[in-house]
Amino acid sequence: MPQYSDHGYYTTTQSDTFDLIAYDLYGDEYLATDIVDLNPEYSGVVVFDADVELKVPIYDSDTGAETVAPWRRPL
């Protein structure tokens, strides 16, 4: 699993899920576990409402995260 050393933020849209966010940001739904780990207060949420701010990992550059298109990277 890729390593991350920092985090950014992602604001949800209606009906987002952890795996959908991971797939949209990183192209890998299995990275959803890292998003859950950064947001334990939302671990029981299955489907998000709009405008929930989540922490999302910024992966170290040697893990392949640089292949994510710039406009899809977390801020």
Biotite code that builds the C-alpha atoms (Angstrom):
import biotite.structure as struc

atoms = struc.array([
    struc.Atom([0.000, 0.000, 0.000], chain_id="A", res_id=1, res_name="MET", atom_name="CA", element="C"),
    struc.Atom([1.355, 3.480, -0.826], chain_id="A", res_id=2, res_name="PRO", atom_name="CA", element="C"),
    struc.Atom([2.725, 5.594, 2.003], chain_id="A", res_id=3, res_name="GLN", atom_name="CA", element="C"),
    struc.Atom([1.544, 9.093, 2.765], chain_id="A", res_id=4, res_name="TYR", atom_name="CA", element="C"),
    struc.Atom([3.186, 11.745, 4.879], chain_id="A", res_id=5, res_name="SER", atom_name="CA", element="C"),
    struc.Atom([0.651, 14.546, 4.763], chain_id="A", res_id=6, res_name="ASP", atom_name="CA", element="C"),
    struc.Atom([-3.013, 15.171, 4.071], chain_id="A", res_id=7, res_name="HIS", atom_name="CA", element="C"),
    struc.Atom([-5.195, 17.554, 2.135], chain_id="A", res_id=8, res_name="GLY", atom_name="CA", element="C"),
    struc.Atom([-8.929, 18.119, 2.201], chain_id="A", res_id=9, res_name="TYR", atom_name="CA", element="C"),
    struc.Atom([-11.837, 16.961, 0.070], chain_id="A", res_id=10, res_name="TYR", atom_name="CA", element="C"),
    struc.Atom([-15.395, 18.291, 0.226], chain_id="A", res_id=11, res_name="THR", atom_name="CA", element="C"),
    struc.Atom([-17.988, 15.641, -0.486], chain_id="A", res_id=12, res_name="THR", atom_name="CA", element="C"),
    struc.Atom([-20.839, 15.823, -2.924], chain_id="A", res_id=13, res_name="THR", atom_name="CA", element="C"),
    struc.Atom([-24.191, 14.166, -2.323], chain_id="A", res_id=14, res_name="GLN", atom_name="CA", element="C"),
    struc.Atom([-23.927, 10.347, -2.446], chain_id="A", res_id=15, res_name="SER", atom_name="CA", element="C"),
    struc.Atom([-20.115, 10.136, -2.203], chain_id="A", res_id=16, res_name="ASP", atom_name="CA", element="C"),
    struc.Atom([-18.725, 7.017, -0.552], chain_id="A", res_id=17, res_name="THR", atom_name="CA", element="C"),
    struc.Atom([-15.212, 6.359, 0.747], chain_id="A", res_id=18, res_name="PHE", atom_name="CA", element="C"),
    struc.Atom([-14.412, 3.971, -2.087], chain_id="A", res_id=19, res_name="ASP", atom_name="CA", element="C"),
    struc.Atom([-15.802, 6.322, -4.728], chain_id="A", res_id=20, res_name="LEU", atom_name="CA", element="C"),
    struc.Atom([-13.700, 9.186, -3.367], chain_id="A", res_id=21, res_name="ILE", atom_name="CA", element="C"),
    struc.Atom([-10.576, 7.000, -3.371], chain_id="A", res_id=22, res_name="ALA", atom_name="CA", element="C"),
    struc.Atom([-11.229, 5.860, -6.917], chain_id="A", res_id=23, res_name="TYR", atom_name="CA", element="C"),
    struc.Atom([-11.919, 9.402, -8.152], chain_id="A", res_id=24, res_name="ASP", atom_name="CA", element="C"),
    struc.Atom([-8.815, 10.864, -6.482], chain_id="A", res_id=25, res_name="LEU", atom_name="CA", element="C"),
    struc.Atom([-6.313, 8.030, -6.861], chain_id="A", res_id=26, res_name="TYR", atom_name="CA", element="C"),
    struc.Atom([-7.767, 5.563, -9.346], chain_id="A", res_id=27, res_name="GLY", atom_name="CA", element="C"),
    struc.Atom([-7.817, 2.852, -6.662], chain_id="A", res_id=28, res_name="ASP", atom_name="CA", element="C"),
    struc.Atom([-10.851, 2.188, -4.486], chain_id="A", res_id=29, res_name="GLU", atom_name="CA", element="C"),
    struc.Atom([-8.744, 0.097, -2.096], chain_id="A", res_id=30, res_name="TYR", atom_name="CA", element="C"),
    struc.Atom([-7.099, 3.297, -0.845], chain_id="A", res_id=31, res_name="LEU", atom_name="CA", element="C"),
    struc.Atom([-10.406, 4.119, 0.851], chain_id="A", res_id=32, res_name="ALA", atom_name="CA", element="C"),
    struc.Atom([-9.042, 2.577, 4.053], chain_id="A", res_id=33, res_name="THR", atom_name="CA", element="C"),
    struc.Atom([-6.490, 5.395, 4.312], chain_id="A", res_id=34, res_name="ASP", atom_name="CA", element="C"),
    struc.Atom([-9.266, 7.979, 3.999], chain_id="A", res_id=35, res_name="ILE", atom_name="CA", element="C"),
    struc.Atom([-11.274, 6.199, 6.706], chain_id="A", res_id=36, res_name="VAL", atom_name="CA", element="C"),
    struc.Atom([-8.187, 6.087, 8.951], chain_id="A", res_id=37, res_name="ASP", atom_name="CA", element="C"),
    struc.Atom([-7.796, 9.862, 8.620], chain_id="A", res_id=38, res_name="LEU", atom_name="CA", element="C"),
    struc.Atom([-11.485, 10.434, 9.394], chain_id="A", res_id=39, res_name="ASN", atom_name="CA", element="C"),
    struc.Atom([-12.461, 8.056, 12.212], chain_id="A", res_id=40, res_name="PRO", atom_name="CA", element="C"),
    struc.Atom([-15.435, 10.231, 13.164], chain_id="A", res_id=41, res_name="GLU", atom_name="CA", element="C"),
    struc.Atom([-17.018, 9.310, 9.806], chain_id="A", res_id=42, res_name="TYR", atom_name="CA", element="C"),
    struc.Atom([-16.104, 5.620, 9.806], chain_id="A", res_id=43, res_name="SER", atom_name="CA", element="C"),
    struc.Atom([-19.757, 4.612, 10.190], chain_id="A", res_id=44, res_name="GLY", atom_name="CA", element="C"),
    struc.Atom([-20.950, 6.693, 7.248], chain_id="A", res_id=45, res_name="VAL", atom_name="CA", element="C"),
    struc.Atom([-21.841, 4.677, 4.173], chain_id="A", res_id=46, res_name="VAL", atom_name="CA", element="C"),
    struc.Atom([-23.130, 7.469, 1.908], chain_id="A", res_id=47, res_name="VAL", atom_name="CA", element="C"),
    struc.Atom([-22.146, 11.083, 2.514], chain_id="A", res_id=48, res_name="PHE", atom_name="CA", element="C"),
    struc.Atom([-24.276, 14.193, 2.341], chain_id="A", res_id=49, res_name="ASP", atom_name="CA", element="C"),
    struc.Atom([-22.913, 17.145, 0.394], chain_id="A", res_id=50, res_name="ALA", atom_name="CA", element="C"),
    struc.Atom([-20.363, 19.556, 1.900], chain_id="A", res_id=51, res_name="ASP", atom_name="CA", element="C"),
    struc.Atom([-18.659, 17.261, 4.408], chain_id="A", res_id=52, res_name="VAL", atom_name="CA", element="C"),
    struc.Atom([-14.963, 18.131, 4.653], chain_id="A", res_id=53, res_name="GLU", atom_name="CA", element="C"),
    struc.Atom([-12.724, 15.056, 4.832], chain_id="A", res_id=54, res_name="LEU", atom_name="CA", element="C"),
    struc.Atom([-8.995, 14.707, 5.235], chain_id="A", res_id=55, res_name="LYS", atom_name="CA", element="C"),
    struc.Atom([-7.439, 12.796, 2.351], chain_id="A", res_id=56, res_name="VAL", atom_name="CA", element="C"),
    struc.Atom([-3.888, 11.462, 2.121], chain_id="A", res_id=57, res_name="PRO", atom_name="CA", element="C"),
    struc.Atom([-1.213, 13.021, -0.032], chain_id="A", res_id=58, res_name="ILE", atom_name="CA", element="C"),
    struc.Atom([0.937, 10.091, -1.067], chain_id="A", res_id=59, res_name="TYR", atom_name="CA", element="C"),
    struc.Atom([4.705, 10.235, -1.220], chain_id="A", res_id=60, res_name="ASP", atom_name="CA", element="C"),
    struc.Atom([5.898, 10.899, -4.750], chain_id="A", res_id=61, res_name="SER", atom_name="CA", element="C"),
    struc.Atom([7.708, 7.579, -5.109], chain_id="A", res_id=62, res_name="ASP", atom_name="CA", element="C"),
    struc.Atom([4.481, 5.575, -4.658], chain_id="A", res_id=63, res_name="THR", atom_name="CA", element="C"),
    struc.Atom([2.960, 6.338, -8.050], chain_id="A", res_id=64, res_name="GLY", atom_name="CA", element="C"),
    struc.Atom([0.505, 8.958, -6.795], chain_id="A", res_id=65, res_name="ALA", atom_name="CA", element="C"),
    struc.Atom([2.070, 11.394, -9.253], chain_id="A", res_id=66, res_name="GLU", atom_name="CA", element="C"),
    struc.Atom([0.185, 9.574, -11.984], chain_id="A", res_id=67, res_name="THR", atom_name="CA", element="C"),
    struc.Atom([-3.046, 11.148, -10.713], chain_id="A", res_id=68, res_name="VAL", atom_name="CA", element="C"),
    struc.Atom([-4.041, 14.016, -12.977], chain_id="A", res_id=69, res_name="ALA", atom_name="CA", element="C"),
    struc.Atom([-3.301, 17.420, -11.357], chain_id="A", res_id=70, res_name="PRO", atom_name="CA", element="C"),
    struc.Atom([-6.958, 18.464, -11.351], chain_id="A", res_id=71, res_name="TRP", atom_name="CA", element="C"),
    struc.Atom([-7.872, 15.280, -9.449], chain_id="A", res_id=72, res_name="ARG", atom_name="CA", element="C"),
    struc.Atom([-5.294, 15.713, -6.699], chain_id="A", res_id=73, res_name="ARG", atom_name="CA", element="C"),
    struc.Atom([-6.523, 16.864, -3.298], chain_id="A", res_id=74, res_name="PRO", atom_name="CA", element="C"),
    struc.Atom([-5.962, 20.491, -2.464], chain_id="A", res_id=75, res_name="LEU", atom_name="CA", element="C"),
])
